[in-house]
């Protein structure tokens, strides 16, 4: 049996191991080397991100630019990197001609690229989160402003930014942005982690309510038009049982959450009246009893804290 050179070296080194304390000078030298290695690695990553951002921003300027970059990335990832023939790629492109020419597909590519750019910038330790949040709001609004037209692109728009063909081609698929959802279709995470928190104060109540109403509207459009098979060229019809269930159960739940949020952050008078109206209108809702208990708790004055009794002095 042969022993690999790596294992043999490891065995030889292990035989020479003995206790030895690092001197202060050694520690400083090792830490300095580690710091240089980290800086070099960060520099390479930053350089890779800058190249990708430039390419993606250029591609976002027009449908033609977006489809050109998509095709280049698709060929690299799925053909060139796998040793497949360029002839095979041309054949794939011929078969996909209708899809590639679809204006909604091209628009979805541009929106996807915009989200990837936001993700890349948000992964930086020096990310300007408020600025990026405003940019993210624009992308989400653009997606759901045309939810019906983009229903056929749901899979593309729901794809995680770092898993896209663009990210894989530019080898930036390890970028992580903890607060930002991986795609613009993750409405719950987007609003709860980015949009609502800075608005939760008495000074921003109108903006908080407006954000909630937009979130509810976008979620409604998502449930109405997405998540269904649509025939090519056919007009998207409102969904059936699933959408009706959303209207009957999920929508009232979202409205309740909105009013609870507003109550807890300053609008007690208005929110309480609206919460009572939600219960009256949805008296048969599975959560109606729970809502009633919650409203009762919110309206019940809190008992003042009783100070602890003084302890007796030791004899």
C-alpha positions, 0 to 999 in steps of 0.5 A: 500500500502506498502512502501519499506524500501529504500523509507522509509529510504530516507523519514526519512533522507529527513526529517532531512535535514538542511543547514550545511557547510562542514568544511575544515577537513570534505572536506579533509576526504571526498576527501581522502575517494573518492581517496581511493575508486577510487584507489580500483576500478582502482586496481580491473579493472587493475587486471581483465585486467591483467588476461584477457591479460594473457589468451588472449596472451596464446591463441594467440600462436596456433590455438588449444589454441585459439579454446579452449579459444573460446569454454570455453568463449562461453559456459560460456556466452551463457550457464553457465551464462544463466543456460542452460545445458551443454548437450545443449552446447555439442549439439551446438558444435556438430552442429558447428563442421565444422566451429570450425575446419575451419583453417580460423576461428581459424586464425581469432580468433587469430587475434581477440584476438590480437586486443582485447589485443591492445584495453585493453592496449590502454585503459590505461592512460599510454598507449604507443600509438606508440608501440601499433600502430605498433602492430595494423599495424601488425594485420591489415596487417595480416588480409588483406594479406589474405583478400580472404581466410578470406572473410568467417570470415568478420563478426568475424573480424569486430566485436567490440573488447569489444563485443566479446565472449572473452571480455564478458566472462572476463567482460572487455567489458567496456574497451575504447580506444578512438583513436583505432578503435574497429576492424581491419577492420575499415580502415578509422579510423585506418589510419586517427587517428593512421597511417597518423598523425605522418607521415605528415611532409616533413621529412616523405613523403616517409613513408606517401606515402607508408602508403597511398598506403597500405591503398588504397590496403587494401581497394581495397581488402576489397571491392573486396572480402568482403561483399558478401555471399559465398557458403561453399567450393566455391572459392571467385570470384571478386565482380561485380557491387559494386567493379566496382563502387569502381574502377570507383569512390572511388579509384580515390577519395582515390588517390586524397586525397593521393596526396592532403595530400602529396602536403600539407605536402611538395611534391608540385611539384610531387603531383601537376603533379600526381593530374593533371594526376588524373583529366585527367584520370577521367575527367567524375568523379563526383568530377572532377570539384571540383578537378580542383578548388581545384588544382587551389587554391593550385597552386595560390600564396597566396596574402601577408597579408596587414598590418592594416592601422595605427589608427589616434592619438586622438587629 
